[in-house]
Amino acid sequence: MSVTVPLNQLKTEQSVLNRPTTHGPAHLPVPNPSKSFWIDSSPDPSPLRLEGSSGDLTDEADVCIIGSGITGVGVAHHLSQAVATSRIKAGLKVVILEAREFCSGATGRNGGHLTPATFKHFQGLQEMHGTKQALRALALEDYTVSSLLKIIDTEGLADKINLAAWGHNYLLLSETEVAEARADLKAAQAAGVDVSSVSWLDAEEMSKFTGPNGIIPTRGQAMALRAAVTREELGTSGWGGNEGFEYWFPMPANINMPEANPITILGGGREVATPQFELYEEDDSSLNEDVSRALIDFLPNLFKGRYEKGRKPDMEWSGIMAMTKIHDPFVGPVLDPKGGKELYQGQFISAGYSGHGMPRAFACAEVVADMIVSDISGTEWSLPDWLPEQYLTWNRLVETENME
């Protein structure tokens, strides 16, 4: 097993993220994004992707949701549940606005993982926010994933979305990663986290798998790469490694995915895009050639014989992640750092998932929806026991002030 990408780059990337910057606010999405596997690989794209995008925009709305990704759709879903349970009256007019096609932003351009954290980074969370908030961070991800799986099961969507619920392997590619992971696991166990689902495999056991301050736009890159062996030889688990810079999984079989040369979705490679690591890059119409080369070589070097060296991907695309300096999102009312209460009244935000949105966004959307319901109904909002308090916008004012 060997890798051709640089290791132990997370601290270097964080130092770039922490630097003062002269970059202004991000621009609107570019009109001609690269083609994403999730949006553009189907021979029958959904006719709903452009629903409501022509004609006059309605001038009647009680709630306007900006963004049609998992957060925006999540807010709409939770608002509909509030109406269904009579928390607010029926007839609420909700409009979802999107700059391009439906779900054409980060949600439709990601690496395809819905993997809650079990213990990784627990020690850092504990040191920064305390044990209670570190536990809440894990609880929120469990809550998010269980909520989405419940909807998938209730609606019978598992086959349609190629759900692959077969676990996740995390490769520790350096002694530094091994030491940090052991410290995280020990800290999580001491705090009472249930880690019974975690198995620690040494190098010999892994041989069976290897065989022959604000929100900063950051470009990520992914590709659909065909394997040189059967799906059975690849296995069914998702993978991650190299401090989270790389992540991949073999697509499960379906009518559009033949057994021969099955597709693996691979993302990452930002650690070769120095010195900026693609931070402040907001153009998802183009690709970074250095990242492309790193990703093409990554799996053939890691799993020799299972992927053909130099084989070009079927598709390759980029997408823009929203990074924050502490890697946690901003959730709650939009606030004026100068203390004004009226300027942004009625505006709420949930953004800045820092490349880890799928296990967090849907629950954060529920928080925002609940705040909207409280605002409309004149009732008091209460903090869920699974929400880390550092996510809340009123606890992040110092962070945003330091960015000005």
Secondary structure in CASP SS format (residue, H / E / C, confidence):
PFRMAT SS
TARGET T0000
AUTHOR 0000-0000-0000
METHOD secondary structure of the structure
MODEL  1
M C 1.00
S C 1.00
V C 1.00
T C 1.00
V C 1.00
P C 1.00
L C 1.00
N C 1.00
Q C 1.00
L H 1.00
K H 1.00
T H 1.00
E H 1.00
Q H 1.00
S H 1.00
V H 1.00
L H 1.00
N H 1.00
R C 1.00
P C 1.00
T C 1.00
T C 1.00
H C 1.00
G C 1.00
P C 1.00
A C 1.00
H C 1.00
L C 1.00
P C 1.00
V C 1.00
P C 1.00
N C 1.00
P C 1.00
S C 1.00
K C 1.00
S C 1.00
F H 1.00
W H 1.00
I H 1.00
D H 1.00
S C 1.00
S C 1.00
P C 1.00
D C 1.00
P C 1.00
S C 1.00
P H 1.00
L H 1.00
R H 1.00
L H 1.00
E C 1.00
G C 1.00
S C 1.00
S C 1.00
G C 1.00
D C 1.00
L C 1.00
T C 1.00
D C 1.00
E C 1.00
A C 1.00
D C 1.00
V E 1.00
C E 1.00
I E 1.00
I E 1.00
G C 1.00
S C 1.00
G C 1.00
I H 1.00
T H 1.00
G H 1.00
V H 1.00
G H 1.00
V H 1.00
A H 1.00
H H 1.00
H H 1.00
L H 1.00
S H 1.00
Q H 1.00
A H 1.00
V H 1.00
A H 1.00
T C 1.00
S C 1.00
R C 1.00
I C 1.00
K C 1.00
A C 1.00
G C 1.00
L C 1.00
K C 1.00
V E 1.00
V E 1.00
I E 1.00
L E 1.00
E C 1.00
A C 1.00
R C 1.00
E C 1.00
F C 1.00
C C 1.00
S C 1.00
G C 1.00
A H 1.00
T H 1.00
G H 1.00
R H 1.00
N C 1.00
G C 1.00
G C 1.00
H C 1.00
L C 1.00
T C 1.00
P C 1.00
A C 1.00
T C 1.00
F C 1.00
K C 1.00
H C 1.00
F H 1.00
Q H 1.00
G H 1.00
L H 1.00
Q H 1.00
E H 1.00
M H 1.00
H H 1.00
G C 1.00
T H 1.00
K H 1.00
Q H 1.00
A H 1.00
L H 1.00
R H 1.00
A H 1.00
L H 1.00
A H 1.00
L H 1.00
E H 1.00
D H 1.00
Y H 1.00
T H 1.00
V H 1.00
S H 1.00
S H 1.00
L H 1.00
L H 1.00
K H 1.00
I H 1.00
I H 1.00
D H 1.00
T H 1.00
E C 1.00
G C 1.00
L C 1.00
A C 1.00
D C 1.00
K C 1.00
I C 1.00
N C 1.00
L C 1.00
A C 1.00
A C 1.00
W C 1.00
G C 1.00
H E 1.00
N E 1.00
Y E 1.00
L E 1.00
L C 1.00
L C 1.00
S C 1.00
E H 1.00
T H 1.00
E H 1.00
V H 1.00
A H 1.00
E H 1.00
A H 1.00
R H 1.00
A H 1.00
D H 1.00
L H 1.00
K H 1.00
A H 1.00
A H 1.00
Q H 1.00
A H 1.00
A C 1.00
G C 1.00
V C 1.00
D C 1.00
V C 1.00
S C 1.00
S C 1.00
V C 1.00
S C 1.00
W C 1.00
L C 1.00
D C 1.00
A H 1.00
E H 1.00
E H 1.00
M H 1.00
S H 1.00
K H 1.00
F H 1.00
T H 1.00
G C 1.00
P C 1.00
N C 1.00
G C 1.00
I C 1.00
I E 1.00
P E 1.00
T E 1.00
R E 1.00
G E 1.00
Q E 1.00
A E 1.00
M E 1.00
A E 1.00
L E 1.00
R E 1.00
A C 1.00
A C 1.00
V C 1.00
T C 1.00
R H 1.00
E H 1.00
E H 1.00
L H 1.00
G C 1.00
T C 1.00
S C 1.00
G E 1.00
W E 1.00
G E 1.00
G E 1.00
N H 1.00
E H 1.00
G H 1.00
F C 1.00
E E 1.00
Y E 1.00
W E 1.00
F E 1.00
P E 1.00
M C 1.00
P C 1.00
A C 1.00
N E 1.00
I C 1.00
N C 1.00
M E 1.00
P C 1.00
E C 1.00
A C 1.00
N C 1.00
P C 1.00
I E 1.00
T E 1.00
I E 1.00
L E 1.00
G E 1.00
G C 1.00
G C 1.00
R H 1.00
E H 1.00
V H 1.00
A C 1.00
T C 1.00
P C 1.00
Q C 1.00
F C 1.00
E C 1.00
L E 1.00
Y C 1.00
E C 1.00
E C 1.00
D C 1.00
D C 1.00
S C 1.00
S C 1.00
L C 1.00
N C 1.00
E H 1.00
D H 1.00
V H 1.00
S H 1.00
R H 1.00
A H 1.00
L H 1.00
I H 1.00
D H 1.00
F H 1.00
L H 1.00
P H 1.00
N H 1.00
L H 1.00
F C 1.00
K E 1.00
G C 1.00
R C 1.00
Y E 1.00
E C 1.00
K C 1.00
G C 1.00
R C 1.00
K C 1.00
P C 1.00
D C 1.00
M E 1.00
E E 1.00
W E 1.00
S E 1.00
G E 1.00
I E 1.00
M E 1.00
A E 1.00
M E 1.00
T C 1.00
K C 1.00
I C 1.00
H C 1.00
D C 1.00
P C 1.00
F E 1.00
V E 1.00
G E 1.00
P E 1.00
V C 1.00
L C 1.00
D C 1.00
P C 1.00
K C 1.00
G C 1.00
G C 1.00
K C 1.00
E C 1.00
L C 1.00
Y C 1.00
Q C 1.00
G C 1.00
Q C 1.00
F E 1.00
I E 1.00
S E 1.00
A E 1.00
G C 1.00
Y C 1.00
S C 1.00
G C 1.00
H C 1.00
G C 1.00
M C 1.00
P C 1.00
R C 1.00
A H 1.00
F H 1.00
A H 1.00
C H 1.00
A H 1.00
E H 1.00
V H 1.00
V H 1.00
A H 1.00
D H 1.00
M H 1.00
I H 1.00
V H 1.00
S H 1.00
D H 1.00
I H 1.00
S H 1.00
G C 1.00
T C 1.00
E C 1.00
W C 1.00
S C 1.00
L C 1.00
P C 1.00
D C 1.00
W C 1.00
L C 1.00
P C 1.00
E H 1.00
Q H 1.00
Y H 1.00
L E 1.00
T H 1.00
W H 1.00
N H 1.00
R C 1.00
L H 1.00
V H 1.00
E H 1.00
T H 1.00
E H 1.00
N C 1.00
M C 1.00
E C 1.00
END
